[in-house]
């Protein structure tokens, strides 16, 4: 829905669980890696999800079209 908008790990956890989750934020890293592997397999593109160092993750608008 929002290509190029950067989401922090905490924000992603909140969006997934729908409330303030006290879980380990680096769990997001593992899930992002799994998504990238699936995207690589299905679409031959693992660059759709981009890391914004020190901030979080975003979907690339160039690869989402």
N, C-alpha and C positions, 0 to 999 in steps of 0.2 A: 504493500500500500504506500510506503514512503521511501522510495529509493533515495539514496544519498543522505538520509537522516541517520546520524550516529546515535546508537543506543549503548548505554553503559551495561556492564554485567548485571548490576543491581536492578536496572530498569527492565532488562530482559527477564530476570527471575520474577520480578513483580508482574510482568505481563503474562508469564506462563502460569503462575499460581494464582494470580488475581488478588494478591494481598502481599504485605511485607513479609517476605520469606527470610528466615534467619539462616538459611542454608549457606553452604560454601560457594562463594561467587565463582571460583575457578571450575565449578561443575559446568558452567556455561562453555568454557574452553573445550571440554570434552565433547559436548553436544555440537558445538560449531564444527569441530573436526569430523564428527560423524556425518553431519550434513554435507560438508565439503566432499567427503568420499562418495556419498550417494549422488551428489550433483555431478561429480566427475564420471561416475559410472553411467548415469542416466542421460546426461546432457553433454558429456565430455567437456565440462566447464566447472572448474573448482574455484574460479575467481569471482563468482557472483557475490559471495560473502567476503567482504574485505575487512581487514583489521585496521583500525585507526589507533595506532600505538598510544598508550596512556589514556585513552578515552573509552573505546569499546569497539563495536562492530557496525557495519552498514551494508546494505545491499547496493551493488553497483547499478546505477541507472542504465549504463551502457549495455550491460549483460542481461538486463531484465526484459528487454523488448523482444 
